[in-house]
Amino acid sequence: MAGSNQRSCKEYQGRPMPSKVYRNRCPCSAGASGIGYQISKQLVLNGASAVVIVSRTAAKAQQAINDIRKETGLEDAPLGFVECDFKYLTNLTQGWKISKHQFDTLINCAGITQTQGLLTTSPATVSEILKVNLEVPIELSRQMLKQYFMYGKSPWNDSTGDSRRPSSFCVINISSLLAERGGYGTSIYSTSKAGLTAFTRTLALEGAAIRDKFPALPPFRANVVVPGYVDTPMIEKFSNAQKDKLVAEIPLRRYGKAEEVADAVMFLLKNEYANNTVLNLDGGLSAT
Ligand SMILES: NC(=O)c1ccc[n+]([C@@H]2O[C@H](COP(=O)([O-])OP(=O)(O)OC[C@H]3O[C@@H](n4cnc5c(N)ncnc54)[C@H](OP(=O)(O)O)[C@@H]3O)[C@@H](O)[C@H]2O)c1
């Protein structure tokens, strides 16, 4: 997994700004591409006071920031980034300084797919998929729980000068329908995504246990979105024949759009009763 290639992660470059928020600080893994990009954009449009895009490439993250600013017309949109390759992280607490920054929202969206059956999937690839899709989201969620606990002991003032309390702390994990449905050549991907759903359940309970210790805390919530097939770079590699076959299986006869998944995430962030919600967004594919 990690080994000699370990990279250091550049410090968050953002400019947090005061704004009317329902969310304060939101690290969004995969925020520079596909679904994560649309989530970052929606967070900005919905008044988040700092959105931190996580990407393996600084230039890609910066491009995403420029694009979001252009597309939303919000030139001062409070976006920053962390350059970070989850594959090489051995110690997130040291490696990713994001834990220094207080955040009340975490979007775990980074994911890699598997392209072969188990017989030809190497142990190194197995480790890589589990690391990026499951182990890192778990570690980031631990950081989030830690922040929640610390907030219980001593609520922080937002360094933007906005001292309003977050209405809740919320983790959103992006799973996949393949966590629930078989697919040739997806054994490890499916395992990682099923793990993420199972993990979310316990996270919701452990957040509640912390609040029992500090009743003045705002609630802690953890939720999962379960997309079917979404039109993003992730499925670009499929052959036309594969794409046609998949579309024919989806009752709505089309792929989902990244914007539609981002909408589901916004719903879960805004709806303060959503906790351990597993939101399927698959055009009906799960019914087949
Ligand atoms: N598209 C679908 O049909 C579909 C269906 C169900 C679930 N999902 C899930 O949705 C999430 C987003 O995928 P997408 O469809 O938007 O595809 P995408 O555009 O290919 O995005 C994948 C993202 O994962 C990030 N990533 C990959 N390896 C990483 C690593 N080692 N370290 C840090 N970040 C890494 C990439 O970040 P950078 O390239 O910026 O470094 C990229 O932003 C994934 O978790 C995926 O499993 C997708």
Ligand as a Chemical Component Dictionary entry (heavy atoms), coordinates in Angstrom:
data_LIG
# 
_chem_comp.id                   LIG 
_chem_comp.type                 NON-POLYMER 
_chem_comp.pdbx_formal_charge   0 
_chem_comp.three_letter_code    LIG 
# 
loop_
_chem_comp_atom.comp_id 
_chem_comp_atom.atom_id 
_chem_comp_atom.alt_atom_id 
_chem_comp_atom.type_symbol 
_chem_comp_atom.charge 
_chem_comp_atom.model_Cartn_x 
_chem_comp_atom.model_Cartn_y 
_chem_comp_atom.model_Cartn_z 
_chem_comp_atom.pdbx_ordinal 
LIG N1  N1  N 0  -20.073 6.846  -11.794 1  
LIG C1  C1  C 0  -20.781 5.837  -11.330 2  
LIG O1  O1  O 0  -21.466 5.124  -12.085 3  
LIG C2  C2  C 0  -20.805 5.553  -9.837  4  
LIG C3  C3  C 0  -21.786 4.671  -9.372  5  
LIG C4  C4  C 0  -21.835 4.390  -8.012  6  
LIG C5  C5  C 0  -20.930 4.972  -7.140  7  
LIG N2  N2  N 1  -19.984 5.810  -7.643  8  
LIG C6  C6  C 0  -19.041 6.381  -6.690  9  
LIG O2  O2  O 0  -19.051 7.786  -6.778  10 
LIG C7  C7  C 0  -17.810 8.303  -6.352  11 
LIG C8  C8  C 0  -17.329 9.347  -7.339  12 
LIG O3  O3  O 0  -17.061 8.730  -8.575  13 
LIG P1  P1  P 0  -17.358 9.430  -9.970  14 
LIG O4  O4  O 0  -18.378 8.649  -10.647 15 
LIG O5  O5  O -1 -17.568 10.883 -9.781  16 
LIG O6  O6  O 0  -16.021 9.121  -10.758 17 
LIG P2  P2  P 0  -14.722 9.990  -11.060 18 
LIG O7  O7  O 0  -15.093 11.236 -11.763 19 
LIG O8  O8  O 0  -13.790 9.040  -11.723 20 
LIG O9  O9  O 0  -14.198 10.359 -9.625  21 
LIG C9  C9  C 0  -13.378 9.527  -8.861  22 
LIG C10 C10 C 0  -12.750 10.422 -7.841  23 
LIG O10 O10 O 0  -12.010 9.657  -6.903  24 
LIG C11 C11 C 0  -10.827 10.354 -6.615  25 
LIG N3  N3  N 0  -9.728  9.422  -6.359  26 
LIG C12 C12 C 0  -9.439  8.293  -7.043  27 
LIG N4  N4  N 0  -8.334  7.720  -6.546  28 
LIG C13 C13 C 0  -7.919  8.515  -5.509  29 
LIG C14 C14 C 0  -6.826  8.452  -4.617  30 
LIG N5  N5  N 0  -5.912  7.474  -4.673  31 
LIG N6  N6  N 0  -6.687  9.444  -3.707  32 
LIG C15 C15 C 0  -7.586  10.453 -3.645  33 
LIG N7  N7  N 0  -8.645  10.562 -4.471  34 
LIG C16 C16 C 0  -8.811  9.604  -5.398  35 
LIG C17 C17 C 0  -10.466 11.135 -7.882  36 
LIG O11 O11 O 0  -9.798  12.315 -7.500  37 
LIG P3  P3  P 0  -8.730  13.043 -8.449  38 
LIG O12 O12 O 0  -8.803  12.405 -9.810  39 
LIG O13 O13 O 0  -9.150  14.465 -8.459  40 
LIG O14 O14 O 0  -7.416  12.842 -7.805  41 
LIG C18 C18 C 0  -11.825 11.443 -8.471  42 
LIG O15 O15 O 0  -12.257 12.717 -8.087  43 
LIG C19 C19 C 0  -16.880 7.099  -6.225  44 
LIG O16 O16 O 0  -16.751 6.756  -4.874  45 
LIG C20 C20 C 0  -17.607 6.001  -6.965  46 
LIG O17 O17 O 0  -17.287 4.732  -6.463  47 
LIG C21 C21 C 0  -19.907 6.120  -8.965  48 
# 
loop_
_chem_comp_bond.comp_id 
_chem_comp_bond.atom_id_1 
_chem_comp_bond.atom_id_2 
_chem_comp_bond.value_order 
_chem_comp_bond.pdbx_ordinal 
LIG N1  C1  SING 1  
LIG C1  O1  DOUB 2  
LIG C1  C2  SING 3  
LIG C2  C3  SING 4  
LIG C2  C21 DOUB 5  
LIG C3  C4  DOUB 6  
LIG C4  C5  SING 7  
LIG C5  N2  DOUB 8  
LIG N2  C6  SING 9  
LIG N2  C21 SING 10 
LIG C6  O2  SING 11 
LIG C6  C20 SING 12 
LIG O2  C7  SING 13 
LIG C7  C8  SING 14 
LIG C7  C19 SING 15 
LIG C8  O3  SING 16 
LIG O3  P1  SING 17 
LIG P1  O4  DOUB 18 
LIG P1  O5  SING 19 
LIG P1  O6  SING 20 
LIG O6  P2  SING 21 
LIG P2  O7  DOUB 22 
LIG P2  O8  SING 23 
LIG P2  O9  SING 24 
LIG O9  C9  SING 25 
LIG C9  C10 SING 26 
LIG C10 O10 SING 27 
LIG C10 C18 SING 28 
LIG O10 C11 SING 29 
LIG C11 N3  SING 30 
LIG C11 C17 SING 31 
LIG N3  C12 SING 32 
LIG N3  C16 SING 33 
LIG C12 N4  DOUB 34 
LIG N4  C13 SING 35 
LIG C13 C14 SING 36 
LIG C13 C16 DOUB 37 
LIG C14 N5  SING 38 
LIG C14 N6  DOUB 39 
LIG N6  C15 SING 40 
LIG C15 N7  DOUB 41 
LIG N7  C16 SING 42 
LIG C17 O11 SING 43 
LIG C17 C18 SING 44 
LIG O11 P3  SING 45 
LIG P3  O12 DOUB 46 
LIG P3  O13 SING 47 
LIG P3  O14 SING 48 
LIG C18 O15 SING 49 
LIG C19 O16 SING 50 
LIG C19 C20 SING 51 
LIG C20 O17 SING 52 
# 
